[in-house]
């Protein structure tokens, strides 16, 4: 990846190696004192923008499946790992199962936990925030963070 003097760059966000190389180049550029870089990361969204947008009015299900099959970053990394003999397909399948269990357990815990009190909303999200102003749900209200 090459970073130009215009301080902008574009990368294929679906390719983990392209992201790594672009990030490396940008980091070197900024550490050399050349200033910030605006990065355009091209990705593909498998779902619509919201619950009211199923994402099927402007693309076909076949298109989504084709992108999933040919450009999905996770699938691509798995294939690279198998090809480089870093892991077997069975090992990756076992890891997938472990990850899904962690996610399912966390989801179950979240759904079964009582809802937090409003004053606890920002606890453990920010660090070193004691006494700092935190914007409320509208632009006119602020609160003071306290643990």
Buried (B, 14 or more C-beta within 10 A) or exposed (E): BEBEEEBEBEBBBBBBEBBEBBBEBBEEBBEEEEEEBEBEBEEBEEEBEEEEEEBEEEEEEEEBEEBEEEBBBEEBBBEEBBEEEEBEEEEBEEEEEEEEEEEEEEEEEEEEEEEEEEEEEBEEEEEEBEEEEBEEEEEEEEBEBEE
